[in-house]
Amino acid sequence: MTSFEDAIGAAAAARRRILVVDDDPLVREVMIALFADAGHAVTCAENGEDACKIAARQEFDLAVIDLGMPGLDGFGLLKYLRLDPKSADLPVIVVTSADDPQSIEHAYKLGASSFVTKPINWPLFIHHAQFVARNGEIERELRRTRTEAVALVKMKNSLFRVMSHELKTPLTALIGLTGVLAGALKGRIEDIESEHLEHIVDAAQRLNGMVTDIILLSKAMAGPGRLAIAATDADALLDDGIVGLKFKAKQRSVQINARPPAPGLLVDCDAQLLRQAIKKLVDNAIKFSPAGGTVEIWAEDNGGSLAISVRDNGPGLSPARLEQCLMPFVQDDMSYGRPAEGLGLGLPIAKAICEAHGGALICRSAPGEGMTVTIRLPVGAARAMDAA
């Protein structure tokens, strides 16, 4: 069993604390007997006012509340419980008459977990109550786990931003000053020393690229609120996506074929981020293409949605490996002897940028058949220039 299942199992087996609120003394006595036989501790109140005072002092695992009490009725008590942080997620069973569906509906709107109707089926009631209590424990554990996960994500994103900034500044100085030093000492130092300087510059540039990727991923994962949406020419987006990569492609004997989109096609997007997503896909395609390979890139309007596709004829990936590569910091080959360097952030960055725009990254690949990756933006993202 997982630790989560262990925690739920332990909670289910624990002696629960039950709050019973009913103005009928016979009902209270029967519930005390039933819950006591099941090993639970019961605290009773005969009206809503007393129940409020008890709930302010104690915490419970389940409350059973009669809706039709004089004074502060069950509805008022339910409102009070949901406003108090201690009982905001307390499982509550409301008790009402069988011919009063409006009260049941109103109680659900106020936060009731379940209901039973009078006359109560006592043999089944205790099982129903334990089910509701157990379900409440599971929901509380899930909420706690989700809250922790959200906090961890926020901490991770903050750490990315802070660490990336702290690394970026000295790296920029290191690259610039080392380059100046290498130029100043050219011809005055031994070849091996010059080679060492080149290694320093190369290593710093690679590290700088990794830090830049982390900053980009952090910005994309921050969500739509951080986007600077503006109408952008699709043709310019494609051109910007491959500029700076043509030399790399030539070095690897890879040809880039860019098919121009329809003239005047506009895209509502964060141009800076979307450009980076295209660059990552083209860079990945070049990186994993064989010598003599071809990388194709094109954009098209699909009824108001935009599709930007990058296709290579590299080794391709199985569905399982492709799923892994869509997660940050995973490459198809993460061994020390892998042919491609980096953190494996190309596809995750493109995916995060697509999702921040309300779109999706669609990957189609199979071993030996290359890969086609499509940035698909939602309907309304693309339009003709004369319709702007």
Buried (B, 14 or more C-beta within 10 A) or exposed (E): EEEEEEBBEEBEEEEBBBBBBBBBEEBBEBBBEBBEEBEBEBBBBBBBBBBBEBBEEEEBBBBBBBBBBEEBBBBBBBEBBBEEEEBEBBBBBBBBEEEBEEBBEBBBEBBBBBBBBBEBEEEEBBEBBBEBBBEBBBEBBEEEEEEEEEEEEEEEBEEBBEBBEEBBEEBEEBBEEBBEBBEEEEEEBEEEEBEEBEEBBEEBBEBBBBBBBBBBBBBBBBEEEEBEEEEBBBBEBBBBBBEEBBEBBEEBEBBBEBEEBEEBBBBBBBBBBBBBBBBBBBBBBBBBBBEEBBBBBBBBBEEEBBBBBBBBBBBBBEEEBBEBBBEBEBBBEEEEEEEBEBBBBBBBBBBBBBBBBEBEBBBBBEEEEBBBBBBBBBEEBBBEEEEE
